[in-house]
Amino acid sequence: MSKDIITPCIGICSYNADGLCVGCFRTGDEIVNWFDMSDEERRSVMLQLDQRAQSSFD
């Protein structure tokens, strides 16, 4: 495992009503498990973040 995908955390750690961090739009489980995830798992999460962010502002 190369762990090439860095965390999307920007240091604003607060959760919205959907249970997503308002800084990076990851779930609590994704945040806690980030460093244990494979690159493939991280990539999968990263691909969802833009859509989650857009949905939060709709």
C-alpha distance matrix in Angstrom:
0.0 3.8 5.8 8.5 10.6 13.1 15.3 18.4 20.6 23.9 25.4 27.8 27.0 29.6 29.5 31.7 33.7 30.9 28.6 26.5 25.9 28.4 26.3 23.0 24.0 21.3 22.4 22.6 20.1 17.6 18.3 18.2 14.9 13.1 11.0 10.1 9.2 6.4 6.8 9.4 11.1 11.4 12.7 15.1 16.4 16.9 18.9 21.2 22.0 24.8 26.5 26.5 27.9 30.6 31.5 32.0 34.7 36.5
3.8 0.0 3.8 5.4 8.4 10.7 13.6 16.7 19.0 22.0 23.8 26.4 26.1 28.9 29.2 31.5 33.8 31.1 28.9 26.3 25.4 27.5 25.0 21.8 23.3 21.0 22.7 23.1 21.1 18.1 18.4 18.8 15.9 13.4 11.3 11.6 10.7 8.2 6.9 10.2 12.2 11.4 12.3 15.4 16.4 16.0 18.2 20.9 21.2 23.7 25.9 26.0 27.0 29.7 31.0 31.3 33.8 35.8
5.8 3.8 0.0 3.8 5.6 7.4 9.9 13.2 15.3 18.4 20.1 22.7 22.3 25.2 25.6 27.8 30.3 27.8 25.4 22.8 21.7 23.9 21.3 18.2 19.9 17.5 19.4 19.6 17.9 14.9 14.8 15.4 12.9 10.0 8.1 9.3 8.4 6.9 5.6 9.4 10.4 8.7 10.3 13.4 13.7 13.3 16.1 18.3 18.3 20.9 23.2 23.0 23.8 26.7 28.0 28.1 30.5 32.7
8.5 5.4 3.8 0.0 3.8 6.2 9.7 12.3 14.9 17.5 19.8 22.4 22.6 25.6 26.1 28.1 30.8 28.3 26.3 23.3 22.0 23.6 20.8 17.7 19.7 18.0 20.4 21.1 19.9 16.5 16.3 17.7 15.5 12.1 10.9 12.6 11.3 9.6 6.9 10.3 11.8 9.5 9.8 13.5 13.9 12.5 15.0 17.7 17.4 19.5 22.2 22.4 22.8 25.5 27.3 27.5 29.6 31.8
10.6 8.4 5.6 3.8 0.0 3.8 6.7 8.8 11.8 14.6 17.1 19.3 19.5 22.3 22.7 24.5 27.1 24.7 22.8 19.7 18.5 20.0 17.3 14.1 15.9 14.4 17.1 18.1 17.2 13.6 13.5 15.4 13.6 9.9 9.9 12.0 10.1 9.2 6.4 9.2 9.9 6.8 7.2 10.8 10.6 8.9 11.8 14.2 13.7 15.9 18.6 18.6 19.1 21.9 23.5 23.7 25.8 28.0
13.1 10.7 7.4 6.2 3.8 0.0 3.8 6.5 8.8 11.3 13.6 16.2 16.7 19.7 20.6 22.8 25.7 23.7 21.6 18.4 16.5 17.9 14.9 12.1 14.6 13.3 16.1 16.8 16.5 13.1 11.9 14.0 13.1 9.3 9.2 12.2 11.3 11.5 9.5 12.4 12.2 8.6 9.9 13.0 11.7 9.9 13.3 15.1 13.7 15.9 18.9 18.4 18.3 21.4 23.2 22.8 24.8 27.4
15.3 13.6 9.9 9.7 6.7 3.8 0.0 3.8 5.4 8.6 10.6 12.9 13.0 16.0 16.9 19.2 22.2 20.4 18.1 15.0 12.9 14.4 11.5 8.9 11.5 10.1 12.9 13.4 13.6 10.3 8.7 11.2 11.1 7.4 8.5 11.8 11.0 12.4 11.1 13.5 12.2 8.6 10.5 12.7 10.4 9.1 12.9 13.7 11.8 14.4 17.2 16.1 15.9 19.3 20.8 19.9 22.1 24.9
18.4 16.7 13.2 12.3 8.8 6.5 3.8 0.0 3.8 6.4 9.3 10.8 11.6 14.2 15.0 16.8 20.0 18.3 16.5 12.9 10.8 11.6 8.6 5.8 8.7 8.6 12.0 13.2 14.2 11.0 9.5 12.8 13.2 9.9 11.9 14.9 13.6 15.0 13.4 15.0 13.6 9.9 11.0 12.7 9.9 7.9 11.3 11.8 9.1 11.3 14.3 13.2 12.4 15.8 17.6 16.7 18.6 21.5
20.6 19.0 15.3 14.9 11.8 8.8 5.4 3.8 0.0 3.8 5.6 7.5 8.2 11.3 12.9 15.2 18.7 17.6 15.4 12.1 9.1 10.0 6.7 5.3 8.8 8.8 11.6 12.0 13.7 11.2 8.6 11.7 13.1 10.4 12.2 15.5 15.1 17.1 16.1 17.9 16.1 12.6 14.3 15.7 12.5 11.2 14.6 14.4 11.3 13.6 16.3 14.5 13.4 17.0 18.5 16.8 18.7 22.0
23.9 22.0 18.4 17.5 14.6 11.3 8.6 6.4 3.8 0.0 3.8 5.8 8.1 11.2 13.4 15.5 19.2 18.8 16.9 13.6 10.2 9.7 5.9 6.5 10.3 11.4 14.3 14.7 16.9 14.7 12.0 15.0 16.7 14.2 15.8 19.2 18.9 20.8 19.5 21.3 19.6 16.1 17.4 18.8 15.6 13.8 16.9 16.6 13.1 14.4 17.4 15.7 13.7 17.1 18.9 16.9 18.1 21.6
25.4 23.8 20.1 19.8 17.1 13.6 10.6 9.3 5.6 3.8 0.0 3.8 5.8 9.3 12.3 14.9 18.6 18.8 16.4 13.7 10.0 9.9 6.8 8.4 11.7 12.4 14.5 13.9 16.6 15.1 11.8 14.2 16.6 14.7 16.1 19.5 19.8 22.2 21.5 23.5 21.4 18.1 20.0 21.1 17.7 16.6 19.8 19.1 15.7 17.4 19.9 17.6 15.8 19.3 20.6 18.1 19.5 23.2
27.8 26.4 22.7 22.4 19.3 16.2 12.9 10.8 7.5 5.8 3.8 0.0 3.8 6.2 9.3 11.6 15.4 16.0 14.0 11.5 7.8 6.8 4.7 7.7 10.2 11.6 13.4 13.1 16.3 15.2 12.4 15.0 17.7 16.3 18.3 21.3 21.4 24.0 23.3 24.8 22.4 19.4 21.0 21.6 18.0 17.1 19.9 18.5 15.0 16.4 18.5 15.9 13.8 17.2 18.2 15.2 16.6 20.3
27.0 26.1 22.3 22.6 19.5 16.7 13.0 11.6 8.2 8.1 5.8 3.8 0.0 3.8 6.8 10.0 13.5 14.0 11.4 9.5 6.0 6.8 6.1 8.1 9.7 10.1 10.9 9.9 13.3 12.9 10.0 12.1 15.3 14.6 16.8 19.4 19.7 22.7 22.7 24.0 21.2 18.5 20.7 20.9 17.1 17.0 19.9 18.2 15.1 17.2 18.8 15.7 14.5 18.0 18.2 15.3 17.4 20.7
29.6 28.9 25.2 25.6 22.3 19.7 16.0 14.2 11.3 11.2 9.3 6.2 3.8 0.0 3.8 6.8 10.2 11.4 9.1 8.1 5.3 5.7 7.2 9.6 9.8 10.7 10.7 10.0 13.8 14.0 11.8 13.8 17.0 16.8 19.5 21.7 21.7 24.8 24.9 25.7 22.7 20.4 22.4 22.0 18.2 18.5 20.9 18.5 15.6 17.5 18.4 14.9 13.8 17.1 16.7 13.4 15.5 18.7
29.5 29.2 25.6 26.1 22.7 20.6 16.9 15.0 12.9 13.4 12.3 9.3 6.8 3.8 0.0 3.8 6.8 7.7 5.5 5.2 4.3 5.7 8.5 9.9 8.6 9.3 8.5 8.5 12.2 12.8 11.6 13.6 16.5 16.7 19.8 21.5 21.2 24.2 24.5 24.8 21.5 19.7 21.6 20.5 16.8 17.6 19.6 16.7 14.3 16.3 16.5 12.8 12.4 15.4 14.3 11.2 13.9 16.6
31.7 31.5 27.8 28.1 24.5 22.8 19.2 16.8 15.2 15.5 14.9 11.6 10.0 6.8 3.8 0.0 3.8 5.4 5.4 5.5 6.4 6.1 9.8 11.2 9.0 10.6 10.0 11.1 14.4 14.9 14.4 16.7 19.2 19.3 22.7 24.2 23.4 26.2 26.2 26.1 22.9 21.3 22.6 21.1 17.6 18.3 19.6 16.4 14.2 15.5 15.0 11.4 11.0 13.3 11.7 8.4 11.0 13.3
33.7 33.8 30.3 30.8 27.1 25.7 22.2 20.0 18.7 19.2 18.6 15.4 13.5 10.2 6.8 3.8 0.0 3.8 5.5 7.5 9.6 9.8 13.5 14.4 11.7 12.8 11.4 12.5 15.4 16.5 16.6 18.6 20.8 21.4 24.9 25.9 25.0 27.9 28.1 27.6 24.3 23.2 24.4 22.5 19.2 20.4 21.2 17.7 16.1 17.4 16.2 12.6 13.0 14.5 12.0 9.3 12.0 13.3
30.9 31.1 27.8 28.3 24.7 23.7 20.4 18.3 17.6 18.8 18.8 16.0 14.0 11.4 7.7 5.4 3.8 0.0 3.8 5.6 8.9 9.9 13.2 13.1 9.8 10.5 8.9 10.9 13.2 13.9 14.8 17.0 18.7 19.2 22.8 23.6 22.3 24.9 25.2 24.3 21.0 20.2 21.3 19.1 16.0 17.5 18.1 14.4 13.4 15.0 13.4 9.8 11.2 12.9 10.1 8.3 11.7 12.7
28.6 28.9 25.4 26.3 22.8 21.6 18.1 16.5 15.4 16.9 16.4 14.0 11.4 9.1 5.5 5.4 5.5 3.8 0.0 3.8 6.7 9.0 11.9 11.7 8.8 8.5 6.2 7.3 10.0 11.1 11.6 13.4 15.5 16.2 19.8 20.6 19.7 22.7 23.3 22.8 19.3 18.4 20.1 18.2 14.8 16.6 17.9 14.6 13.3 15.7 14.8 11.1 12.3 14.8 12.7 10.7 14.2 15.8
26.5 26.3 22.8 23.3 19.7 18.4 15.0 12.9 12.1 13.6 13.7 11.5 9.5 8.1 5.2 5.5 7.5 5.6 3.8 0.0 3.8 6.1 8.6 8.0 5.0 5.4 4.8 7.0 9.9 9.7 9.8 12.6 14.4 14.3 17.9 19.2 18.0 20.8 20.9 20.6 17.4 15.9 17.4 15.8 12.3 13.4 14.9 11.8 10.0 12.4 12.1 8.4 9.2 12.3 10.9 8.9 12.4 14.6
25.9 25.4 21.7 22.0 18.5 16.5 12.9 10.8 9.1 10.2 10.0 7.8 6.0 5.3 4.3 6.4 9.6 8.9 6.7 3.8 0.0 3.8 5.4 5.7 4.7 5.5 6.3 7.4 10.7 10.0 8.8 11.8 14.1 13.5 16.8 18.7 18.0 20.8 20.6 21.0 18.0 15.9 17.6 16.8 13.0 13.5 15.7 13.2 10.5 12.8 13.6 10.2 9.8 13.3 12.9 10.4 13.2 16.1
28.4 27.5 23.9 23.6 20.0 17.9 14.4 11.6 10.0 9.7 9.9 6.8 6.8 5.7 5.7 6.1 9.8 9.9 9.0 6.1 3.8 0.0 3.8 5.9 5.6 8.3 9.8 11.2 14.5 13.5 12.2 15.4 17.6 16.6 19.7 21.9 21.0 23.5 22.9 23.3 20.6 18.1 19.3 18.7 15.1 14.7 16.5 14.1 10.9 12.1 13.1 10.0 8.2 11.5 11.7 8.6 10.6 14.0
26.3 25.0 21.3 20.8 17.3 14.9 11.5 8.6 6.7 5.9 6.8 4.7 6.1 7.2 8.5 9.8 13.5 13.2 11.9 8.6 5.4 3.8 0.0 3.8 6.0 8.4 10.9 12.0 14.9 13.3 11.4 14.7 16.8 15.1 17.8 20.5 19.7 22.0 21.0 21.9 19.6 16.6 17.8 18.0 14.4 13.3 15.7 14.1 10.5 11.8 13.8 11.3 9.2 12.7 13.9 11.3 12.9 16.4
23.0 21.8 18.2 17.7 14.1 12.1 8.9 5.8 5.3 6.5 8.4 7.7 8.1 9.6 9.9 11.2 14.4 13.1 11.7 8.0 5.7 5.9 3.8 0.0 3.8 5.6 8.9 10.7 12.9 10.5 9.2 12.9 14.3 12.2 15.1 17.7 16.4 18.5 17.4 18.2 15.9 12.9 14.0 14.2 10.7 9.6 12.2 10.8 7.4 9.4 11.7 9.4 8.2 12.0 13.2 11.5 13.7 16.7
24.0 23.3 19.9 19.7 15.9 14.6 11.5 8.7 8.8 10.3 11.7 10.2 9.7 9.8 8.6 9.0 11.7 9.8 8.8 5.0 4.7 5.6 6.0 3.8 0.0 3.8 6.7 9.4 11.6 9.7 9.6 13.2 14.4 13.0 16.4 18.3 16.7 18.8 18.0 18.0 15.4 13.1 14.0 13.2 9.6 9.5 11.3 8.8 5.9 8.3 9.3 6.3 6.2 9.9 10.2 8.8 11.6 14.2
21.3 21.0 17.5 18.0 14.4 13.3 10.1 8.6 8.8 11.4 12.4 11.6 10.1 10.7 9.3 10.6 12.8 10.5 8.5 5.4 5.5 8.3 8.4 5.6 3.8 0.0 3.8 6.6 8.0 5.9 6.3 9.8 10.7 9.7 13.3 14.8 13.3 15.8 15.6 15.6 12.6 10.7 12.3 11.4 7.6 8.7 11.0 8.8 7.0 10.5 11.3 8.4 9.6 13.1 12.9 11.8 15.1 17.3
22.4 22.7 19.4 20.4 17.1 16.1 12.9 12.0 11.6 14.3 14.5 13.4 10.9 10.7 8.5 10.0 11.4 8.9 6.2 4.8 6.3 9.8 10.9 8.9 6.7 3.8 0.0 3.8 5.4 5.1 6.3 8.7 9.9 10.3 14.0 14.8 13.6 16.6 17.2 17.0 13.5 12.4 14.6 13.0 9.6 11.7 13.7 11.1 10.2 13.6 13.5 10.3 12.0 15.2 14.1 13.0 16.6 18.5
22.6 23.1 19.6 21.1 18.1 16.8 13.4 13.2 12.0 14.7 13.9 13.1 9.9 10.0 8.5 11.1 12.5 10.9 7.3 7.0 7.4 11.2 12.0 10.7 9.4 6.6 3.8 0.0 3.8 5.4 5.1 6.2 8.5 9.8 13.0 13.8 13.7 17.1 18.3 18.6 15.0 14.0 16.8 15.6 12.3 14.4 16.9 14.6 13.5 17.0 17.2 13.9 15.2 18.6 17.5 15.9 19.4 21.5
20.1 21.1 17.9 19.9 17.2 16.5 13.6 14.2 13.7 16.9 16.6 16.3 13.3 13.8 12.2 14.4 15.4 13.2 10.0 9.9 10.7 14.5 14.9 12.9 11.6 8.0 5.4 3.8 0.0 3.8 5.4 5.2 6.0 8.2 11.3 11.1 10.9 14.4 16.1 16.2 12.5 12.3 15.4 14.0 11.3 14.1 16.4 14.6 14.3 18.0 18.1 15.3 17.2 20.4 19.3 18.3 21.9 23.7
17.6 18.1 14.9 16.5 13.6 13.1 10.3 11.0 11.2 14.7 15.1 15.2 12.9 14.0 12.8 14.9 16.5 13.9 11.1 9.7 10.0 13.5 13.3 10.5 9.7 5.9 5.1 5.4 3.8 0.0 3.8 5.6 5.2 5.6 9.3 9.7 8.6 11.8 12.9 13.2 9.6 8.7 11.8 10.9 7.9 10.5 13.1 11.7 11.4 15.2 15.8 13.4 15.2 18.5 18.0 17.3 20.8 22.7
18.3 18.4 14.8 16.3 13.5 11.9 8.7 9.5 8.6 12.0 11.8 12.4 10.0 11.8 11.6 14.4 16.6 14.8 11.6 9.8 8.8 12.2 11.4 9.2 9.6 6.3 6.3 5.1 5.4 3.8 0.0 3.8 5.5 5.2 8.4 10.0 10.1 13.4 14.3 15.4 12.2 10.4 13.6 13.5 10.3 11.8 15.0 13.9 12.5 16.1 17.3 14.7 15.7 19.3 19.1 17.8 21.0 23.5
18.2 18.8 15.4 17.7 15.4 14.0 11.2 12.8 11.7 15.0 14.2 15.0 12.1 13.8 13.6 16.7 18.6 17.0 13.4 12.6 11.8 15.4 14.7 12.9 13.2 9.8 8.7 6.2 5.2 5.6 3.8 0.0 3.8 5.8 7.8 8.6 9.8 13.6 15.3 16.6 13.4 12.3 15.9 15.8 13.0 15.0 18.1 17.1 16.1 19.8 20.8 18.1 19.3 22.9 22.4 21.1 24.4 26.7
14.9 15.9 12.9 15.5 13.6 13.1 11.1 13.2 13.1 16.7 16.6 17.7 15.3 17.0 16.5 19.2 20.8 18.7 15.5 14.4 14.1 17.6 16.8 14.3 14.4 10.7 9.9 8.5 6.0 5.2 5.5 3.8 0.0 3.8 5.7 5.3 6.2 10.0 12.2 13.4 10.2 9.8 13.5 13.5 11.5 13.8 16.7 16.2 16.0 19.8 20.7 18.5 20.1 23.6 23.2 22.4 25.8 27.9
13.1 13.4 10.0 12.1 9.9 9.3 7.4 9.9 10.4 14.2 14.7 16.3 14.6 16.8 16.7 19.3 21.4 19.2 16.2 14.3 13.5 16.6 15.1 12.2 13.0 9.7 10.3 9.8 8.2 5.6 5.2 5.8 3.8 0.0 3.8 5.5 5.3 8.5 9.7 11.4 8.8 7.1 10.8 11.6 9.5 11.0 14.3 14.4 13.9 17.5 19.0 17.2 18.5 21.9 22.1 21.5 24.6 26.8
11.0 11.3 8.1 10.9 9.9 9.2 8.5 11.9 12.2 15.8 16.1 18.3 16.8 19.5 19.8 22.7 24.9 22.8 19.8 17.9 16.8 19.7 17.8 15.1 16.4 13.3 14.0 13.0 11.3 9.3 8.4 7.8 5.7 3.8 0.0 3.8 5.6 8.2 9.7 12.3 10.5 9.0 12.6 14.1 12.6 13.7 17.1 17.7 17.1 20.6 22.4 20.8 21.8 25.3 25.8 25.1 28.0 30.4
10.1 11.6 9.3 12.6 12.0 12.2 11.8 14.9 15.5 19.2 19.5 21.3 19.4 21.7 21.5 24.2 25.9 23.6 20.6 19.2 18.7 21.9 20.5 17.7 18.3 14.8 14.8 13.8 11.1 9.7 10.0 8.6 5.3 5.5 3.8 0.0 3.8 6.7 9.5 11.5 9.5 9.5 13.1 14.0 13.2 15.0 17.9 18.4 18.6 22.2 23.5 22.0 23.6 26.9 27.0 26.6 29.8 31.8
9.2 10.7 8.4 11.3 10.1 11.3 11.0 13.6 15.1 18.9 19.8 21.4 19.7 21.7 21.2 23.4 25.0 22.3 19.7 18.0 18.0 21.0 19.7 16.4 16.7 13.3 13.6 13.7 10.9 8.6 10.1 9.8 6.2 5.3 5.6 3.8 0.0 3.8 6.5 7.9 5.7 6.2 9.6 10.3 10.0 12.0 14.6 15.3 16.0 19.5 20.7 19.6 21.4 24.4 24.6 24.6 27.8 29.6
6.4 8.2 6.9 9.6 9.2 11.5 12.4 15.0 17.1 20.8 22.2 24.0 22.7 24.8 24.2 26.2 27.9 24.9 22.7 20.8 20.8 23.5 22.0 18.5 18.8 15.8 16.6 17.1 14.4 11.8 13.4 13.6 10.0 8.5 8.2 6.7 3.8 0.0 3.8 5.3 5.2 6.2 8.5 9.9 10.8 12.3 14.3 15.9 17.0 20.2 21.4 21.0 22.9 25.6 26.0 26.5 29.5 31.1
6.8 6.9 5.6 6.9 6.4 9.5 11.1 13.4 16.1 19.5 21.5 23.3 22.7 24.9 24.5 26.2 28.1 25.2 23.3 20.9 20.6 22.9 21.0 17.4 18.0 15.6 17.2 18.3 16.1 12.9 14.3 15.3 12.2 9.7 9.7 9.5 6.5 3.8 0.0 3.8 5.5 5.0 6.0 8.5 9.9 10.2 12.1 14.4 15.4 18.1 19.8 19.9 21.4 24.0 24.9 25.5 28.2 29.8
9.4 10.2 9.4 10.3 9.2 12.4 13.5 15.0 17.9 21.3 23.5 24.8 24.0 25.7 24.8 26.1 27.6 24.3 22.8 20.6 21.0 23.3 21.9 18.2 18.0 15.6 17.0 18.6 16.2 13.2 15.4 16.6 13.4 11.4 12.3 11.5 7.9 5.3 3.8 0.0 3.8 5.4 5.0 6.2 8.8 9.8 10.6 12.8 14.7 17.3 18.3 18.7 20.8 22.9 23.5 24.7 27.4 28.6
11.1 12.2 10.4 11.8 9.9 12.2 12.2 13.6 16.1 19.6 21.4 22.4 21.2 22.7 21.5 22.9 24.3 21.0 19.3 17.4 18.0 20.6 19.6 15.9 15.4 12.6 13.5 15.0 12.5 9.6 12.2 13.4 10.2 8.8 10.5 9.5 5.7 5.2 5.5 3.8 0.0 3.8 5.4 5.1 6.4 8.7 10.1 11.2 13.0 16.1 16.8 16.5 18.8 21.2 21.4 22.3 25.3 26.6
11.4 11.4 8.7 9.5 6.8 8.6 8.6 9.9 12.6 16.1 18.1 19.4 18.5 20.4 19.7 21.3 23.2 20.2 18.4 15.9 15.9 18.1 16.6 12.9 13.1 10.7 12.4 14.0 12.3 8.7 10.4 12.3 9.8 7.1 9.0 9.5 6.2 6.2 5.0 5.4 3.8 0.0 3.8 5.4 5.1 6.1 8.7 10.1 10.9 14.0 15.4 15.1 16.7 19.5 20.1 20.6 23.4 25.1
12.7 12.3 10.3 9.8 7.2 9.9 10.5 11.0 14.3 17.4 20.0 21.0 20.7 22.4 21.6 22.6 24.4 21.3 20.1 17.4 17.6 19.3 17.8 14.0 14.0 12.3 14.6 16.8 15.4 11.8 13.6 15.9 13.5 10.8 12.6 13.1 9.6 8.5 6.0 5.0 5.4 3.8 0.0 3.8 5.4 5.0 6.2 8.8 10.2 12.5 14.0 14.6 16.2 18.4 19.4 20.5 23.0 24.4
15.1 15.4 13.4 13.5 10.8 13.0 12.7 12.7 15.7 18.8 21.1 21.6 20.9 22.0 20.5 21.1 22.5 19.1 18.2 15.8 16.8 18.7 18.0 14.2 13.2 11.4 13.0 15.6 14.0 10.9 13.5 15.8 13.5 11.6 14.1 14.0 10.3 9.9 8.5 6.2 5.1 5.4 3.8 0.0 3.8 5.5 5.3 6.8 9.2 11.8 12.3 12.7 15.1 17.0 17.4 18.8 21.5 22.5
16.4 16.4 13.7 13.9 10.6 11.7 10.4 9.9 12.5 15.6 17.7 18.0 17.1 18.2 16.8 17.6 19.2 16.0 14.8 12.3 13.0 15.1 14.4 10.7 9.6 7.6 9.6 12.3 11.3 7.9 10.3 13.0 11.5 9.5 12.6 13.2 10.0 10.8 9.9 8.8 6.4 5.1 5.4 3.8 0.0 3.8 5.4 5.3 6.6 10.0 10.7 10.2 12.4 14.9 15.2 16.0 18.9 20.3
16.9 16.0 13.3 12.5 8.9 9.9 9.1 7.9 11.2 13.8 16.6 17.1 17.0 18.5 17.6 18.3 20.4 17.5 16.6 13.4 13.5 14.7 13.3 9.6 9.5 8.7 11.7 14.4 14.1 10.5 11.8 15.0 13.8 11.0 13.7 15.0 12.0 12.3 10.2 9.8 8.7 6.1 5.0 5.5 3.8 0.0 3.8 5.4 5.4 8.0 9.9 10.2 11.3 13.8 15.0 15.8 18.1 19.8
18.9 18.2 16.1 15.0 11.8 13.3 12.9 11.3 14.6 16.9 19.8 19.9 19.9 20.9 19.6 19.6 21.2 18.1 17.9 14.9 15.7 16.5 15.7 12.2 11.3 11.0 13.7 16.9 16.4 13.1 15.0 18.1 16.7 14.3 17.1 17.9 14.6 14.3 12.1 10.6 10.1 8.7 6.2 5.3 5.4 3.8 0.0 3.8 5.8 7.1 8.1 9.6 11.3 12.7 14.0 15.6 17.7 18.7
21.2 20.9 18.3 17.7 14.2 15.1 13.7 11.8 14.4 16.6 19.1 18.5 18.2 18.5 16.7 16.4 17.7 14.4 14.6 11.8 13.2 14.1 14.1 10.8 8.8 8.8 11.1 14.6 14.6 11.7 13.9 17.1 16.2 14.4 17.7 18.4 15.3 15.9 14.4 12.8 11.2 10.1 8.8 6.8 5.3 5.4 3.8 0.0 3.8 5.8 5.6 6.2 8.8 10.3 10.8 12.4 14.9 15.8
22.0 21.2 18.3 17.4 13.7 13.7 11.8 9.1 11.3 13.1 15.7 15.0 15.1 15.6 14.3 14.2 16.1 13.4 13.3 10.0 10.5 10.9 10.5 7.4 5.9 7.0 10.2 13.5 14.3 11.4 12.5 16.1 16.0 13.9 17.1 18.6 16.0 17.0 15.4 14.7 13.0 10.9 10.2 9.2 6.6 5.4 5.8 3.8 0.0 3.8 5.5 5.0 6.1 8.6 9.8 10.5 12.8 14.5
24.8 23.7 20.9 19.5 15.9 15.9 14.4 11.3 13.6 14.4 17.4 16.4 17.2 17.5 16.3 15.5 17.4 15.0 15.7 12.4 12.8 12.1 11.8 9.4 8.3 10.5 13.6 17.0 18.0 15.2 16.1 19.8 19.8 17.5 20.6 22.2 19.5 20.2 18.1 17.3 16.1 14.0 12.5 11.8 10.0 8.0 7.1 5.8 3.8 0.0 3.8 5.4 5.1 6.2 8.6 9.9 11.2 12.6
26.5 25.9 23.2 22.2 18.6 18.9 17.2 14.3 16.3 17.4 19.9 18.5 18.8 18.4 16.5 15.0 16.2 13.4 14.8 12.1 13.6 13.1 13.8 11.7 9.3 11.3 13.5 17.2 18.1 15.8 17.3 20.8 20.7 19.0 22.4 23.5 20.7 21.4 19.8 18.3 16.8 15.4 14.0 12.3 10.7 9.9 8.1 5.6 5.5 3.8 0.0 3.8 5.4 5.1 6.1 8.6 10.2 10.7
26.5 26.0 23.0 22.4 18.6 18.4 16.1 13.2 14.5 15.7 17.6 15.9 15.7 14.9 12.8 11.4 12.6 9.8 11.1 8.4 10.2 10.0 11.3 9.4 6.3 8.4 10.3 13.9 15.3 13.4 14.7 18.1 18.5 17.2 20.8 22.0 19.6 21.0 19.9 18.7 16.5 15.1 14.6 12.7 10.2 10.2 9.6 6.2 5.0 5.4 3.8 0.0 3.8 5.5 5.1 6.2 9.0 10.1
27.9 27.0 23.8 22.8 19.1 18.3 15.9 12.4 13.4 13.7 15.8 13.8 14.5 13.8 12.4 11.0 13.0 11.2 12.3 9.2 9.8 8.2 9.2 8.2 6.2 9.6 12.0 15.2 17.2 15.2 15.7 19.3 20.1 18.5 21.8 23.6 21.4 22.9 21.4 20.8 18.8 16.7 16.2 15.1 12.4 11.3 11.3 8.8 6.1 5.1 5.4 3.8 0.0 3.8 5.5 5.2 6.8 9.1
30.6 29.7 26.7 25.5 21.9 21.4 19.3 15.8 17.0 17.1 19.3 17.2 18.0 17.1 15.4 13.3 14.5 12.9 14.8 12.3 13.3 11.5 12.7 12.0 9.9 13.1 15.2 18.6 20.4 18.5 19.3 22.9 23.6 21.9 25.3 26.9 24.4 25.6 24.0 22.9 21.2 19.5 18.4 17.0 14.9 13.8 12.7 10.3 8.6 6.2 5.1 5.5 3.8 0.0 3.8 5.4 5.4 6.5
31.5 31.0 28.0 27.3 23.5 23.2 20.8 17.6 18.5 18.9 20.6 18.2 18.2 16.7 14.3 11.7 12.0 10.1 12.7 10.9 12.9 11.7 13.9 13.2 10.2 12.9 14.1 17.5 19.3 18.0 19.1 22.4 23.2 22.1 25.8 27.0 24.6 26.0 24.9 23.5 21.4 20.1 19.4 17.4 15.2 15.0 14.0 10.8 9.8 8.6 6.1 5.1 5.5 3.8 0.0 3.8 5.4 5.2
32.0 31.3 28.1 27.5 23.7 22.8 19.9 16.7 16.8 16.9 18.1 15.2 15.3 13.4 11.2 8.4 9.3 8.3 10.7 8.9 10.4 8.6 11.3 11.5 8.8 11.8 13.0 15.9 18.3 17.3 17.8 21.1 22.4 21.5 25.1 26.6 24.6 26.5 25.5 24.7 22.3 20.6 20.5 18.8 16.0 15.8 15.6 12.4 10.5 9.9 8.6 6.2 5.2 5.4 3.8 0.0 3.8 5.8
34.7 33.8 30.5 29.6 25.8 24.8 22.1 18.6 18.7 18.1 19.5 16.6 17.4 15.5 13.9 11.0 12.0 11.7 14.2 12.4 13.2 10.6 12.9 13.7 11.6 15.1 16.6 19.4 21.9 20.8 21.0 24.4 25.8 24.6 28.0 29.8 27.8 29.5 28.2 27.4 25.3 23.4 23.0 21.5 18.9 18.1 17.7 14.9 12.8 11.2 10.2 9.0 6.8 5.4 5.4 3.8 0.0 3.8
36.5 35.8 32.7 31.8 28.0 27.4 24.9 21.5 22.0 21.6 23.2 20.3 20.7 18.7 16.6 13.3 13.3 12.7 15.8 14.6 16.1 14.0 16.4 16.7 14.2 17.3 18.5 21.5 23.7 22.7 23.5 26.7 27.9 26.8 30.4 31.8 29.6 31.1 29.8 28.6 26.6 25.1 24.4 22.5 20.3 19.8 18.7 15.8 14.5 12.6 10.7 10.1 9.1 6.5 5.2 5.8 3.8 0.0
